[in-house]
Amino acid sequence: MSLNILIIGAGVCGPALALLLQKANPKHTITVIERFPSLRTGGQQIDLKDQGVPIMKKMGLLNTLKQHLVAESGMELVDKNGKSLMQFGVDSAEGGGHGLALTNELEFMRGDIVKIFYDASLEERARAEENGEVEGGLKYEFSETVTALEQDHDGATVTFSNGQKKRYDLVVAADGQGSRTRRLAFGEKISTEAFKSLGIHAAYYNIPRLPSEDSLARIYFGPQSRMVVTRAGDRPETQVYFFLMREQARHEEMKKTYKQSIEQQKEAWTGIYKDAGWESKRLLEGLKTVEDFYSCEIGQVKMPQLHTGRVVLLGDAGYCPSSFTGMGTTLSLIGTYVLAGELAKHGNDLEAALKAYNETMREPIAECHKLSPGTQGGFYPSSELGIRITNNILWTMSCFKVDKMIKWVLGWLPEDKAAWTIPEYPELNLTGEKS
């Protein structure tokens, strides 16, 4: 059965799903819309691990991704004077766990993997047409959003920001953690309650790299629960991450800033970090002129159901695990693979396909949503004394090479091993690639 499918969001999931759906059935008619005027090829550094690696290999794109890897040699914890307290190397991407260091062997920029999936989806359609396929199609529409959504027993009618109304067999919400489509389909109450805040606020942007910066990522704990991360790898820019860690006094104040202008948000973060120490002064100076600034509240999305009628949630829109699990990209790719697989497997029975997707995703979602002891317990020193004591303890442990204990104490990522087994979907017609 060929379907008329609308995918909302051209991030990681949208183009990846478009690719897989076409491989399963080139007669599908697929439209991918994106609210931005063009493909977003910017963004921060992300990684792929555990089940995400063999899925990428099944799709025939792992070797392509490897051509875009960031050469980050590890992670270093520093004090306010820049003194190294400890260093960690690079974790294996398929080590059977979520990874215990910040750096993974498959590190890349978000924009690169988005472009890989986007190009591959268009190439797949071009091949189908070269082989004489006249039915179906794939198109991307930018500067477009959904303003209304109505459903009945056999489809959904979508109203777009340009005023047009169109009918689809299936609508896929791949529009991120704050998904507007989720609110339209499930209602404001359910959608809002699905977001479980971790009490952490973050800001991201890029500044020119200094000649003195090497390939190590650096992490600094500042007073008043402020954390700074910088990552340069082998790139011309330094990625800057500010994290305000469980600072209850500022929590409501920070939430209000997300409705303000970018300049007002920059001012808020500058006010908070102006006396944070380490390289905050340089990083804030760079903040003044950047155009890629982004800030958000960090949390997890926990939906009781991943579909309602003919609308289905994909990726962060349905099960964002948060950046503090290190599993966001992997879980999104798992969901994309499973959704495409179940749709292909169940043919014209859409209801059965969506139910199977919902059930199959329960285990990987639970696995990828596990938070580290540090994140759950708030292992983030706040006072100058607390930071000094913590740094001394960690430095001493590092001297004695108690690496495993340090990693667990720091608690960047969960220590449980990945156990979920990837299902096979021969209906996707994936040929994979050789190692």
Steps between C-alpha positions, in 0.01 A plus 500: 500500500636843408437783746480877485720601795578838654817523710524814713862590569813470285746435781663161554182288505301651214743442212610163647139379507441629147799293386385178669138533385614534139727198526202297622257635241596756234129552425451694826431871457705678767502868592748632757437851632737716702426830674843643420564653154763238413651177628657567841860393455624663820478375857726348760706185521308175550587132488371155417540190710362156588207395276530815291825375345367177341184683389714757319692213345177331387405825330830495312614833641744420781807539279363829368451624856856400589626747241355781712627404846633762740851418621444552872769324702321485834374709790680701767363639825661833594488737796448878492867555410489253212699238692428147380336288770447186292468375145298226334552348159252391236223244559414226254179564306400134518634423845170363623429792730392859485858617524666639811705782353385812322678406177383211283684356200213607273482875564365726225316827449120491497486678167715235332273206581191703405659574161596133456141383550360784290728427205447124528121539498509711182746259336269210584212673323718582201598132471134395510417736216801383299362147539170609350297563816229753414286471812579655836752772565701696755506874551632736767315822577673767710361801693189294565317405820174333601232719659212251534445128484175303469470122501244236413510122465707489182723805496587851611427840350779747559482879478831666418633846583451598135126437539486181295323186620619155398405143578743227614485135595761554771654800674840453669596755765880528491509860617700466819467520877252789492297346216212720386352200319489307827297779656260513206445123493505407869385825658682766700463324838641162399777659295610736777490231770715274282800728549685403818750771587839407643527846650794575271525794260740513208638742243696406188697696241827504304792744504830517306754248621822617665831372356585370848193275524565130446265210424393435861152591618518694827259511792503750782283512814439858611341628822121529529441179304644632174671267258692587182597264218713586197565273201718579199627165373648564156249769400558874441245593766471431872166375620389663824254339741370672814304287748319638803474191716197463725514861617150520646518871577548581132277226354182703446701803394673298228175345375366849429796585278402241238211723394728802466713616207840345428673820615311491831594134545864583435483776761352258755777244447767771505370622834515150644845408366691829526674388821498123444878474464737311271454629140152643549615853413629393157199281432257781589690746283446263209131467585435864411520450125402136442194422290463133591414546870240259635376444855253254650384319809631144510260219570351178373182439300295211637181441302250233612431421134701569185205531263144623489292422196714568192760714678817337633786647704861443397828584673515780757134586436401169656786388724780754537745344751688831558860578413607378845440136403720528192243289314293757310624432148512125555143484633374717214662267248356195677153654483538588134608146413221337702224728366606445139536128565157457656332702223668281239426179690127565548428626150151650479420450870614838634336452838689176560826661386467793740406274790802280430724809484366616836560162664840434341633837611418454869820314585751718312333815632525376859860397442607829343313713756707370791678785672835482672525507881662843467219651294225358720669591827630839397875432525589860424689694769362850552725684745866595451591270789297213357666539161847513657438185704350316203787600271757384755325165542473444125861604442619257769289218356641577155856477634422151628344407162163418651345574161192283523400643836557856380280446198223361715532782754494765229197323363500656155317203358319189628712196576241238401580302190284509188299178481220559248535297182431667166210332316547392140279649229573331165211707359725809513722353227819618670817365344736648759869550436824315557722597791 
